[in-house]
Amino acid sequence: MLMKTKKITFLLFLLFAGTSLLAQESDDSVVDDEPLVTDRPDATEASSTVGKGTLQIETGGLYESFKDNSIQTEDYTYNTTLVRYGILDNFELRVGWDFVEGITKVNGTKLDDVTSGLSPLLLGMKVDVTEENGLMPEIALIGHVFPVFSASMDYRPEHTGVDFRFSLSHTLSEKSSLGYNLGAEWGNDSPEAAAIYTVAYGYSITDSLGMYAELYGDLPEDSSANHYWDAGFTYLVNNDLQFDAYVGTSITKGQDLLIGLGLSYRIKK
């Protein structure tokens, strides 16, 4: 009951924060010739919204593997779609859903009990808090809820997941930037709370080609911390279409290999 109360309190906090900040909507409209800014492929969410009337679809696939003694688990996520829609210039709604297939191998032999299905639906919002000004970073507040009923049986958790984070970014130069997220989450399979963090450095090699390197992880209340890294490239085909590719692994125990590909597309009003 205590954890349910905490979740409800944070949902009310996010709703209040989003509602109160709607009145601060910027008078500046989205500049049509600016390249899209995405929340993929890294774990660090961008510190800006898509803009009023803009629909942005970010999707892809990834492969993860982990081997513990003779047992190897492999997860294939075929659809990591996130749909973002700008209600106001500084406020967006977010919906996401993943289709996952899990395979277990023992001494290289694939077991018959393959799991597959949809992970819990992501429902959320992002609101711009401040613009970058000198040493003051650009800041956005992001919150999500993951309803239990929305998942397939193989991936249906015991508890409704909730997370929130503040996304911050600094412009370091014309070609480089630093982004980082700080927040907390209540996982799907446990009511245990965990602090979450990400730090990502991005560099523009050309106007179209970019790269990034990132550290991220979580620190649960009563369990060991989990730390990861990844790095990748983005390619801007035009201002409304971007492809990405990345690779990573865990620093602590839990993930031997992460490989992903994706694309993002923006439809302006």
C-alpha positions in Angstrom: 0.0 0.0 0.0 2.9 2.4 0.8 4.5 1.9 -2.6 1.1 2.4 -4.4 0.7 5.6 -2.4 4.2 6.8 -3.5 3.3 6.0 -7.2 0.1 7.9 -7.0 1.9 10.9 -5.3 4.4 11.1 -8.1 1.7 10.8 -10.8 -0.1 13.7 -9.2 3.2 15.6 -9.0 3.9 15.1 -12.7 0.3 16.1 -13.6 0.5 19.3 -11.4 3.9 20.2 -12.9 2.7 19.7 -16.4 -0.4 21.7 -15.8 1.3 24.6 -14.1 3.9 24.9 -16.8 1.4 24.9 -19.6 0.7 28.6 -18.8 4.4 29.2 -19.6 4.1 28.1 -23.2 6.8 29.8 -25.3 5.8 32.4 -27.9 8.4 31.0 -30.2 7.1 28.5 -32.7 9.1 25.6 -34.0 11.5 26.7 -36.7 10.6 24.8 -39.8 14.2 24.4 -41.1 15.7 23.1 -37.9 16.7 19.4 -37.8 14.6 17.2 -35.7 15.8 16.4 -32.1 15.2 12.8 -31.0 15.1 10.8 -27.8 16.9 7.9 -29.4 19.2 6.1 -29.8 20.8 6.7 -26.4 19.2 6.3 -23.0 19.5 10.1 -22.4 16.2 11.8 -23.2 16.4 15.1 -25.1 15.8 18.3 -23.1 13.3 19.7 -25.7 9.8 18.9 -26.9 8.8 18.5 -30.6 6.7 21.6 -30.8 3.0 22.3 -31.2 1.2 20.3 -33.9 4.3 18.2 -34.7 4.2 14.4 -34.8 7.4 12.5 -34.4 7.9 8.8 -34.7 11.0 7.1 -33.4 11.4 3.4 -33.9 14.0 0.7 -34.3 15.1 -2.8 -33.2 17.8 -4.1 -30.9 19.5 -7.3 -29.7 20.7 -8.0 -26.2 22.5 -11.0 -24.8 23.8 -12.2 -21.5 25.6 -15.4 -20.6 25.9 -16.8 -17.0 27.9 -20.0 -16.9 26.2 -22.4 -19.4 22.9 -20.4 -19.7 22.6 -17.7 -22.3 19.6 -15.4 -22.7 18.9 -13.4 -25.9 16.3 -10.8 -26.3 15.2 -9.4 -29.7 13.2 -6.3 -29.6 11.7 -5.8 -33.1 9.7 -2.7 -32.5 10.8 0.1 -30.1 8.3 2.7 -31.3 7.9 6.0 -29.5 5.3 8.4 -30.8 5.6 12.0 -29.7 3.0 14.7 -30.4 3.2 18.4 -29.5 0.1 19.7 -27.8 1.8 23.1 -27.2 5.2 24.5 -28.1 6.5 23.4 -24.7 4.4 20.3 -24.0 4.2 16.9 -25.7 2.3 13.6 -25.1 4.2 10.3 -25.5 3.1 6.8 -26.4 5.4 3.8 -26.8 5.2 0.0 -27.2 7.8 -2.7 -27.8 7.5 -6.2 -29.2 10.0 -8.6 -27.6 11.1 -12.1 -28.2 13.2 -13.9 -25.6 15.3 -17.0 -26.2 17.2 -19.1 -23.7 20.1 -21.4 -24.6 21.8 -24.0 -22.4 25.2 -25.1 -23.5 24.4 -23.7 -26.9 21.1 -25.6 -27.3 18.0 -23.5 -27.7 15.1 -24.3 -25.3 11.5 -24.6 -26.6 10.0 -22.1 -24.1 10.5 -19.0 -26.2 8.8 -15.9 -24.8 7.2 -13.3 -27.1 4.8 -10.4 -26.9 4.3 -6.8 -26.1 5.9 -5.1 -23.2 3.9 -2.7 -21.1 2.6 0.3 -22.9 4.4 3.6 -22.2 2.1 6.6 -21.6 3.7 9.9 -20.7 4.4 13.5 -21.2 7.4 15.9 -21.5 7.3 19.6 -20.7 10.0 22.3 -21.2 11.0 23.9 -18.0 13.8 26.4 -18.9 15.8 27.4 -22.0 19.6 27.3 -21.9 21.1 30.6 -20.7 24.8 30.8 -20.0 25.6 28.3 -17.3 21.9 27.5 -16.9 21.2 24.3 -18.8 18.1 23.6 -20.9 15.8 21.6 -18.7 12.7 19.4 -19.4 10.6 17.3 -17.1 9.5 13.8 -18.3 7.1 11.3 -16.7 5.8 7.9 -17.8 3.4 5.2 -16.5 3.5 1.6 -17.7 0.0 -0.1 -17.1 0.1 -3.8 -16.3 -2.9 -4.7 -18.4 -1.3 -3.4 -21.6 1.4 -6.2 -21.7 1.2 -9.6 -23.2 1.1 -12.5 -20.7 4.8 -13.4 -21.2 5.8 -9.8 -20.3 3.1 -8.9 -17.9 4.6 -7.5 -14.7 3.3 -7.7 -11.1 3.3 -4.0 -10.6 2.5 -0.9 -12.6 5.8 0.8 -13.6 6.3 4.6 -13.0 9.2 6.8 -13.8 10.1 10.5 -13.9 13.3 12.4 -14.8 14.7 15.8 -15.4 16.5 16.1 -18.7 19.3 18.7 -18.9 21.7 19.7 -21.6 24.6 22.1 -22.3 26.0 23.4 -25.6 29.7 23.0 -25.3 30.6 24.3 -28.8 29.2 24.6 -32.3 29.8 20.8 -32.7 29.5 19.3 -29.3 27.0 19.1 -26.4 26.5 17.4 -23.1 23.1 15.9 -22.0 22.2 14.2 -18.7 19.1 12.8 -17.0 18.4 12.4 -13.3 15.3 10.8 -11.9 13.7 7.7 -10.3 11.7 4.7 -11.3 9.5 2.0 -9.8 10.1 -1.1 -11.9 7.5 -3.4 -13.4 8.5 -6.6 -11.5 9.2 -5.0 -8.1 7.9 -2.1 -6.0 11.4 -1.2 -5.1 12.4 2.3 -6.1 15.6 3.1 -8.0 17.4 6.3 -8.8 18.3 6.6 -12.5 21.0 8.6 -14.3 22.4 9.1 -17.8 25.3 11.2 -19.1 25.8 11.5 -22.9 28.4 13.4 -25.0 27.4 14.2 -28.5 29.6 15.5 -31.4 28.7 16.6 -34.9 31.3 15.2 -37.4 29.5 16.8 -40.3 26.2 18.6 -40.7 24.6 15.1 -41.4 26.8 12.7 -39.4 27.0 12.7 -35.6 28.3 10.4 -32.9 27.8 10.0 -29.2 29.1 8.1 -26.1 27.1 7.5 -23.0 27.1 6.2 -19.4 23.8 5.3 -17.8 22.4 3.1 -15.0 20.2 2.7 -12.0 20.7 2.5 -8.2 17.9 0.4 -6.5 17.1 0.9 -2.9 17.9 -2.6 -1.7 19.8 -4.2 -4.6 23.1 -3.8 -6.4 23.6 -0.9 -8.8 23.6 -1.5 -12.5 25.8 0.5 -14.8 26.0 0.5 -18.6 27.7 2.2 -21.6 26.9 2.6 -25.2 28.0 4.6 -28.2 26.7 5.1 -31.7 26.2 7.2 -34.8 23.3 9.2 -36.2 22.8 10.2 -39.9 20.5 13.0 -40.9 19.1 12.3 -44.3 17.1 15.5 -44.2 15.8 17.7 -41.4 12.8 15.4 -40.9 14.5 12.0 -41.2 17.3 10.5 -39.2 18.9 7.0 -39.0 20.9 5.6 -36.1 23.1 2.7 -35.1 24.7 1.9 -31.7 26.5 -0.7 -29.6 27.0 -1.2 -25.9 27.4 -3.5 -22.9 27.1 -3.4 -19.1 29.9 -2.3 -16.8 28.4 -4.4 -14.0 27.0 -7.9 -14.5 23.9 -8.2 -16.6 24.5 -7.5 -20.3 27.2 -8.9 -22.6 26.2 -7.2 -25.8 23.7 -4.6 -27.0 23.3 -3.8 -30.7 20.6 -1.5 -32.2 19.4 0.2 -35.4 16.6 2.7 -35.8 15.1 5.7 -37.5 13.1 8.8 -36.6 10.7 10.7 -38.7 9.0 14.1 -38.1 5.7 15.3 -39.6 5.2 19.0 -39.1 1.9 20.7 -38.9 
